[in-house]
Amino acid sequence: MGIKSKINQLKREMLLQEASHFFEEVGYEEMKLSDLVKKAGVSMGTIYGYFNSKEGLYAAYITYQIDQFIQEFFSETEHLASAEEKLKVYARLKFSYYMRKSNALVHSIRHNPFYFPGFYKVNVHPLGKIFTVLSLSFQEIDPALSKYEAVEMAYLFNGLTDGYVGRWYEEKYDLMGKTDEACKRFIAMINKEREDV
């Protein structure tokens, strides 16, 4: 990568970091690109050159947050032996991110509950690496699961935790207090399914 490419990459990252502050403070709807232009000291053309639109900037923000989540997840789980503990870390981190970044993420959930599944169709699923790790945890819990079934379980667990987040947005209950419940409920469903087979 040449110097010009590195400078462009750095500039893009700095704009994204500045935009992150706006999304997290005022939310997607209230965030104005003109405010970002003033704060960052760049032209509107620069922002459009890097992100194409406000929606493109928001998609880049979501991808950036997911990358941060992945790094934190791997850091916290690399020394854990228990599959159940890895599931708890996933749920705790996910709930924590939604609570801390609620202003930025509420737009997607409130106005388009299918945003993230649609986002995954356009982009390579950014949580794919985590789903692979979670799938190994599910194979530890149930060694009879095929690789495909274990990955499917990872997607289902993600869906279950999405349900908790959705309810939290509606009812504003103690989301972090639901971490153990979500994991126990999912493991109980797996065990019930095994008994029924």
N, C-alpha and C positions, 0 to 999 in steps of 0.2 A: 504494500500500500504506500503510495507516494505521499509527500507532505501535504499537497492540496487535498487529497482524499481524507487524510487524518484531520486536517483543519475543518473540513466540511462535516466529518463525523462528530468532532468535538462541538462544533457550533450547533448541530442538530440535537446533541445530548443536552447542551446547556439550555436551548430553547424548550426542550421537553421537560427539563427540571423546573424551569420557570413556569411553564404551563401547568405542571403538576400542582404547584402552589395555588394557582387560580382555581383549578378544578376542585381541589380539596377545600378551599376556603368558601367559594361561592357556588360551586356546582356547575354542571355542564350548561344548563340553560342561561344562567346569569353571567357566565364567563364570556367576555367580549375579546375578540382578537385585537381590537384597537387598544385595549388596556395592556395586552401582552406586548404589542408593538412598542408602546411607550415605556413599559417597565424594562424590556429587553434591549431597547435602543436599536431596533432593526426596522426594516420596512415590511409592509404587508406582503410585498412580493417575496421577501425572504421566507416568511412563514408558509406561504402557498407553494414556494419552490421546494420546501422540505416535506410538507404534509398534504398538499393539494387542497385541503379544506379543514374546517373546524372538526368535521366528522373524522377526517384522516388523522388529525392531531389527537383526537380522543381515542381512536383505535391504537395509536402509538403509545398513548398514556396507559391504556389497558395492558398492552403487551409488555411495557416496561414494568408495571406492577406485578404481572405474572412472573416475569423473570426474577424480580426481587423475592417473590414468594417461593419460587423453586430453589433459589440459593439458600434461603432461610430454612426451608424444609429439609434439604439435604444436610445442611450443617447440623440441624437438631436431631436427625435420625441416623446419622452414619454410625453411631456407636450403640444404637438400640437393638437388642436382640428380639424383643417381644413384638409380634405383629400387631397386637392390640395397642401397644404404646405408639406405634407408628401411625395407626389410625387416629388416635387421640391427638397426636401432634398435628396431623393434617387438619382435623376439625378445628382444633384450637387456633391454629394459624389462620385458617380461612375465616373463622368468625372474627378474629382480631382484626384482620385486614378490612373486612366489611365495616366493622364498627369504627375504626380509625379513619377510613376513607369514605364514610357514608355520603357526604355531600357530593363527592365525585361519582359515586356508583349508583346513587338513587335514581338518576335519570334512566339508566338502562333497565333497572328493575321495574320502576313505576310505569314507564311509558312503553317499554318494549321488553316484556319478560322473555322473549326469545332472542334477545340481542346476542347473548353469549353463544348459544348454539349456532346462530347465524354467523357470528364472528368466526367460529371454528371451521365453518364450511369454506370461508374465504381464505383463511390462514391455516397453516398446519396447526393442529391442536396444540397450543402452547403448554398444556398440562400433560402432554403425552409421556414425558419423562417421569413425572410423578405417578401417572397411572401405571406405568411399567413397574415402579417400585411398590406401589400399593398392590398390584396384582400378585407380586411375589409374597406379600403379606397374606393375601387371601389364600394362596396355595399353602402357606404354613398353617393357616387355620383349618383348611380343608384340602389335604393332599390329593384328594380324588378329582379336584378341579383341573380341567385342561387349561392350557395357556389362554385360549380364547375365552373360556368361561371366567377365568380369573381377571382378565382385562375388563370383561363385561361387568364383573362385580365392582371394579374400581369406578367405572362410569356410573353404576347404580349408587354407590356410596357418595359420589360427588353429587348426584341428583338428590339424595336424601339430605345432605348438608345444605344444598340449595333451598330445599323446602324449609329448613329451619331459618335460613336467612330471610326468605320471603315472608315468613310469619313474623319475624323480628321487625321487619320494616313496617308491617301493619300494626303490631301490638306493642312494640318497644319493650319486650321482656328481657330478662337477663340472658343474653345470647351465650356468653361465655359459660354460664352455669349449665348450658345444654350440651356441652362437649361430651361428657361421660354418657349422658342419656342417648345421644345420637349414635355413639359407638356401640353401646350395649344393645340398643334396639336393632342395629344392623346385624350384629353378630348373632342375636337371638333369631332374626329372620333366616340367616344362613343355617343355623342349627335346626330350625323348624323345617326348612326345606330338605335337609339331609334326612330327618326323621320320616318325612312323607315319602321319600324315594324308596 
